[in-house]
Amino acid sequence: MVDVRGRFEPVELSRVPEVGELFGNLGLGEFDGAVVSRSGRNDNWAGLTSSGARVFVKRHGEFGGASSRGFDRALSFEEAVAGQSISTELRYPAVLGYDRDSLLVAFEWLENARSGADLAFDGGFGEDLSEQAGRCIARVHGLDVGGIEIDDSVPPMPPESILDALPLSQWVESSGAQLKALALLQSDAALIAALRELRAAEASAGLRPGHCDLRLDQFLVVDEVLHLTDWEEFRLADPARDIGSFAGEWLYRAVMAIPEALDAEQGEPGDDVYTHEAVVAQGVRELERLRPRITAFCRGYREVRGEPEAGLAERAARYAGWHLIERMIASATQRSRTSALDLGAAGIGRSILLKPAAFISILGLGGLV
């Protein structure tokens, strides 16, 4: 069990013998002492081994039948960076070895690292780390992948296939909150048109290697130095996708901070506190407070990649808007009802998708114009 920010907690590993087999094949010995894990969609374990190595082991998918595409994509990133003269601006935990049959990969464990999401929660992810993140992502987008087999399939989100109707299997497995969130998409003709425009713009963009699952919790920070992890969605994609995801993370945090900020400013919640005017005004203040992180990211990105291509900032704004809607859908998988705050965030995302050019400066993406 772990807290909501993903700290490691002790676990029992006796029922996962394939981890010991991997260690034996790699000459790492065996876990010596406490083994810990953190929450996430993939099983993982970390600890000190009898050989003195600090190891983090991750299973890419479900053992015994899951697709290995995420596993293959993660290894294609390792192949992409191997032998290249990579700047220290692109740091990531080193791969110590892997086993394809069990879908296990062993990494160097950055034991004292804090996640970017954890630091953002505490106010510790500022402009310096944001600029590092921009330079890091720029290095990813600049990777030379000639001669490397890299996934060029279209990322699954935004989900064009379900904008008109859900497959019966997905309908049966969805919660009421998920069905409501998806119904909002399917009933919004203007939003559907905007999402299809984004997909068309993505198809005509110059594709580059991309992380394609960028969130603040994918960054690990050790001694004020940023590392980027979790490469199972690595593929050729529109570079605006990663940039928009970073901006969307901060925009989402600005929206989620509104109730607490209003409570602190005006006292206990009440009908006179959560007026439309008060919410909008507080949202503007929160975005103004966090926007320098996005501006710093763009500054670092441009210093490495140079003059941005035409349309990059507008597509990034669209992806930032989509990020808010995707967060609503993701939240719905964990709840029986969609919260008013998530619905409000999705509404902001919709506005950005419909008129992205109007939000470039507001979001701090002006440095990419």
N, C-alpha and C positions, 0 to 999 in steps of 0.2 A: 504494500500500500504506500502511496505517496501523496504529498499535498498537491494543490492545484497548480503549483508552479514547477512541478516535475523534479523535486529533489529525490535523490536516491534513498532507498530504504532497504533493510535486510530482507533476503529471500532464501528459500531452500532450493538447492539445485540437484538433489539426488535423483529426480525423475527425468533428468535431461542428460543421459550418458553420452550423447553425441558431442557435447561441449568438451568433455574429457578426451574423447577420441581425437577431436580437432587439435587440442592442445598437445597431445602426444605426438601427432604427426608433425607439428610445428616445432617440437622441442621446447615447449613453454612450461613443461612440468604440469602442475595442477593448481587450482585455486587453493591458496593457503590462508585460512582465516575466513573472515566474514565475506560473503558475497552479497552484493546489493543490486537493485534494479530500479528503474524509473518508469513511470507510466508512459504509454504510447501505443500505437497500433501494432508495433512489432515487439516480440519477446526480446529481452535484452538482459545481460548480466555483466557485472564489473567487479574487479577485485585485483589483489596482488597474488601472483603465482609463486610457486616454490622456486622458480628460476630467477625470481626478482623482477619479472616484468609486470607492468601495470596494464591490464588488458580489459577492454570493453568488447563484449561479444553481442552481435545482433543477428536475429533471424529475419531474413527478408521474405515475409509471407508465412503461411501456415505450413508446418512440417507435414509431409505426407500427401501432397497432391496440389498445392497451390501453384499458380503460375510463377515462373522464375523470371519474369520480365523485369521486375524491380531489381532483383539480384543482378541480372545482366547489365542493366543500366548503371548500377552503382559501380560495377567492375569496368564498364566502358569509360567512366570518369577516371578511374585509376590508370587505365591505358592511355587516356588522353594527356594526362599530366606527366606520365613516365617519360623520362628522357628529354623533356622540354626544359628550357631555361625559364622556370617560373619565378616571378617576382615573389618576394616575401610577403607581398600584399595579399596573395592567395594562400592562406594557411588552412589546413584541414588535418584531422587525425590520420596518422599513417596507417595503412593496411598491413597487418602482420601476416595474414594468410586467410584462406577460406576453404570451404568444402561445399561443392555444388549439390551433392546429394541431399545434405541437410539444410541447404540454403543459409549456412552460417558464415559470417565474416568476423574476423578478429581484428580489432583496431587498437592502436595505442590509446590508453585511457588518460584523458586530461582530468586527473582526479580532483583538482581544486578549482575547476572551471565553474563559472556561473553562466546560465543561459541568458540570451538577450532578453527573453520575456521576463525572467526574474529581475534583471537589472532595470528594465522598463517599469516594472511594478514598483520598484524602490526609487525610481527617478535617477538611476545611475547610467542609463543609456543615453548619453548626450550627443552633442555635435561631433566630438572627436571620434567616437565609435561609429557614428552614422557616416562620417566621411570615410573611415576605414571600410565600412560596408560597401559604399559606392565604389571604391577602388577595387575591392575584392570581386564584386560582381562584374565590373568592367574587365578584369583579368579572365574571369570565366567566359565572358562573351568574346574575348579575344583569343581563346585557345585555338590552336591549329589542330584540327581533327582529320586532316587529309590522310587517307589510308586506314582510318580506324572505322570499324563497324559501329555506328552510333544510331540509336533509335531516331527515326525521322517521322514517327507517327504523330498525329495531332493530339495535344494534351486533351484530356477528357472534359475539362471545364473551360468555358461555359458549355453546358450540355445540350447541344442542338437537338439530339435525338429524343429528348423528353419535353420539348417545348410545346408539342401538339398533344401528346398523349403518353401515359406511362405504360410500360409492359405490365402484364398482369402479375408477373412474379414480383416486380418491384412494388406494385400497389399493395399486394398482400403483406409484404414485409415492412412497409413504411408505417411509422407512427402517425397519429392524428395531426401532430404538429408538422411533421414532414409533408403530409398531404396538403395541409393548408398552405405551407410555404410554396410548394410546387404549383398549387392551384393559382396562387397570386401571379406566378410567372406566366402560366398558360392563359390567363384571362387578360393579360396586358399586351395588346397588339403593338403598342409603341415600343415597349421594352423588348419584345421578341424581335422586332425589326432592328433595334439598336444592337442586340446581341448578334444577330446575323451579319450586320454591317461590320462588327468587330471581328467576327470570324473571317469575313472576306478580306478585311484589311490585314489580318494576320497572315492569310495565305499569300498575299502579294508583298509582304515585308521581306527584307533580307534576313533569312534565318541564321541564327548563331547558336553555338552551344549555350544551354541555359540550365539553371537549377530547376526551375519550373514547379517548385513547391516552397517558395521562399516565405518564411515566417520568422519572427524574432526568436522563437525558441529553437530555430535551426542554427543560430549563432552561439558559440561558446567563447567566453572571454577569460583569459588567463593573464594576470598582471597587465591589464589594460590592452591586451593584444587580442584581436578578433580571429576566430577560426570558424569555418563554415562546414556543416555536417549534413548527413542524410541526402545521399545522391541518387536515391532509387527512382526519381523522376527525371534525371539528367537526360537531355535529348536536344535535338535541333529545334529551335522555337524562335518566336518573335522576341527580341531582347526587351521590348516594352513590357512583356509579361512580368519579368522579375522586378523591374523598376516600379511598375504599378502595384505589385504585391507589397513592396516595402512601404510605399506611400499609403496604401490601403491599411496596413497594420497600424500606422499612427493615426489615420483618420478614424478607424474603428475605436481606438483607445480614447480619442477625443470625445466620441459619442458616448461611450460607456462611462466616461467620467462625469457626465452632466448631472445625474441625480446626486451623487455624493457632493459635488461642488455646490449645487443649489442648497442642499441640506446644511452644509457648513456655513453658507452665506446667509441663509434666511431662516434657519431653525428647522424644526420638525416638519416632515412632509405634510402638505395639506392642499386643499383645492386652490388656494391662492398662491401656492408656490409653483406648481407644475403648469403654469399657463403656457400657451404656445409662445408668447413673446419672451418669457423668461427662459424657456428651453432653447430657443433660437439664439438669444443673446449669449447664454452660457456656452453653447456649442461653438459660437464664433470665438469666444475667449479661449476655449480649450484648444481649438485648432491653431489660433495665433501662438499659443504657448508651445505647441508641439511642432509646428511647421518648420522651425529652423533645423530640425533633424532631417526632414526631407530635402531642404535646400542644401544642407551639408552633404547628404548622400549624392545629390546631383552634381555638386561641385567636384567631389572625389571621382565620380564616374567620368565626368567630362575631361578631367585632367589626364586620365589614362586613355580613354577612347577617342579623344579629340572632338572635332566638329560632329554634332549629332546628325543623323539622317533626317530627311524631311518626314514630318508626321510622327516622330518618335514620342514627343511629349504628349500629343493628343491621344495616341494609342495607350500610353502609360496611364493617362487620366482615366480612360475607359476601364482599364484593368483595375485601377484603384476603386472605381465604382462597383465593378463586378465583385471585388473582394468583400465588400460589405454585404452584398446579397448572398455570396457563398457562405459567409459567416452565419447569416440567418439560417440557411439550410443546414449547416453543420450543427448549430445549436439545437435545431429541431430534432436531431437524432438522439439527443440526450434528455429531452423534456417532453411532457405530455401536451404542453401548450407553448406557443411562440410568444415570447415576451413583447411588451409594447416597445421596449427599448430596441430590440432586434428588428422589429418592424419599422421603427423610425430610422434606424441605420440603413436598412434596405431601401427605404424611401429616398434617402440621401444618395445612395448608390445609383438608384434609378435616375435621379436628376442629372448626375454626372454622366451616365451612359448616354442620355438623350442629348446633352449639350456639352461635350467634353472640352471644347475649346474655351468655354467660359470659365472653366475651373482650373486651367493650367496654372495660372499665377496663384490662385487661392490655395491650391494644394502644395505650392512650393516647387513646381516642376518647370518653372520658367527658365532655369539654367540649361534646359535641354532643347530650347527652341532655336 
